[in-house]
Amino acid sequence: NLPENVDIENSVITTTLTEGAIGYAKLDTRKGYQIMGVIRLADGSHPPLGISVKDKTSHKELGLVADGGFVYLNGIQDDSKLTLRWGD
């Protein structure tokens, strides 16, 4: 069981076990808040669909922009600053 504010970064594991074997895997986790919201740009429009939302300091991806600017972000810290980048 994981604490409420811990999320697994990549929950897909590919491995091959033989009959009767017990497998263990190390999983990378991310600690922080989970936030759902809508992102609007200064002109009131939404960022393009599929744009990555990253932490400005660690450069880790925290989520993706969905239709209408909707986002689900995880791993948000109290002092997190977020960046979105598209185009050149």
Buried (B, 14 or more C-beta within 10 A) or exposed (E): EEEEEEBEEEEEEEEEEEEEEEEEEEEEEBEBEBBEEEBEEEEEEBBEEEBBBBBEEEEEEBBBBBEEBBBEBBBBEEEBEBEBEEEE
